[in-house]
Amino acid sequence: MNVVLLPPSDEELEEAIRYYDDQLEGLGQQFNDCFLDTIRYIESGPDSWKKVGEHTRRANIKLFPYLVLYVHEQETIVVTCIAHQHREPQYYLYRVW
């Protein structure tokens, strides 16, 4: 299965990694590892996660207060948002399809 991060999602991922690395060396890598684990979980059952829109689903990133919003299109997972759950709650809703 292909995984595509839309440009805003890619920026959010990089921003979160930088933030956590600034807090503690190596924590950014741990965040990235947990994000990649979440992507693998999504790939193993893309239609089993909670729907938050007609086509959009969400998965929590373990150990961190982040959500991955994505759309499953044929053999592709399109990540539309990597959202912090406590900063600007629900700012990401405009990216729900």
N, C-alpha and C positions, 0 to 999 in steps of 0.2 A: 504494500500500500504506500502511496506517495503522501508526504506531509508537506504542506505549503503554509508558510507564515506570511500573512499579509504585512506590508511594510510597517504599519503602526504596531502590530504584534511583535515584530522583530525588534523594534525600538523599545517596546515595553520590556521585553526579555533582557536586552542589553542593559537597560536602566536598572532593573531589579538586581542583576548580577553585580553591577558596579556598586549599587547601594549596599548590598550585603558584604561585598569585599571591603568597602570602607568601614563597615562595622567591625569586621573580624576577618583577618586573612584566611582564605579558604572557604568562607561561608558562601561566597558567590558561586564557587564550583559546586558546593553542596546543593544550592538552589537549582543550578543548571542540571545536576544529576537527577534531582527530584522531578524537575520539569520533564526530562527525557523519560523517566519512569512513567509519568502520567501519559505521555504520548504513546508509549508502548501499551499501556492499559487501554487507551482509547482505540488503538489499532486492533487490539484483540477482540473488541466488542463495540464498535463505533455507535451502534444504535441502542446500546443498553444504558447510556447515561441520561440524566434528567434533561428534558426539553425545557428551554426557556424562550422559545419562539417557534414559529412554524417549522423551521429547518435547523435552528441552532440548538446545540446541546452544551452542557457545561460539565466540567470535571474539576475537582479540587486537587491542588498540588499538596501532597502530604508534607507535613511539618512546617508549611509556610502558609500565610493567609492570602493565597492567590487562587484565582479560578482560571481555567483555560476554557474559552468559548470557541466552539468549532462547528463547522458544517461538514457533513459526510456527503460527498458527491461521487457516486460510482466507486472508483478505487482511489479516491483522494480525500484526505482530511485537510480542510482549509481552516487554519487557526485565525480567527477574526479578532481575538483579544486575549491578552494575559493581564487580568485585572486584580489589583489589590482589593480585598474585600472590605477594608475599613477606610480607605482614602476615597473621598468623593464617591460615596456609595451609589452604585448603579449608573455611574457616568457612562458605562460601556453599553447601555441599553440601545443606543443608536446604532450599534454594530450587530444587533440581533436581526437575523433574516427570517 
